[in-house]
Amino acid sequence: MSTLSIKGHLIKKNDIENIENKEGKKWTKQTFILQTPAEYNNQICFQLFGEEKMKLLENHKIGDQIEVFFNISSREYNNRYYHNIDAWKISSSNNSNQDIESFNDTHSSTENLPF
């Protein structure tokens, strides 16, 4: 299987969640939002499980251009499918300021929205 990755701007870091399942097993999780240069559906929510993975996000600030490497998984529950996008590596993406300005100009307009 090929490696999945996508570049974009970090636009939100959600609070860390402490989760406990029915059997009493505990873990931590954090989600974050990446805005991509896609015309539609350009915001993607990724999740990080465990303290070690959550450290990947510590060095990145809101507005940073990053590349996220991830896996996609699906589970069926009561005849419905639920999907996860699990980040496993985050790196800085070094684009020029011109590319970032072009991205902001393209995506700040609401004229092209489908709704």
Stockholm file with secondary structure:
# STOCKHOLM 1.0

chainA/1-115         MSTLSIKGHLIKKNDIENIENKEGKKWTKQTFILQTPAEYNNQICFQLFGEEKMKLLENHKIGDQIEVFFNISSREYNNRYYHNIDAWKISSSNNSNQDIESFNDTHSSTENLPF
#=GR chainA/1-115 SS CCCEEEEEEEEEECCCEEEECTTCCEEEEEEEEEECSCSSSCEEEEEEESHHHHHHHHTCCTTCEEEEEEEEEEEEETTEEEEEEEEEEEEECCCCHHHHHHHHHHHSCCTTCCC
#=GC SS_cons         CCCEEEEEEEEEECCCEEEECTTCCEEEEEEEEEECSCSSSCEEEEEEESHHHHHHHHTCCTTCEEEEEEEEEEEEETTEEEEEEEEEEEEECCCCHHHHHHHHHHHSCCTTCCC
//
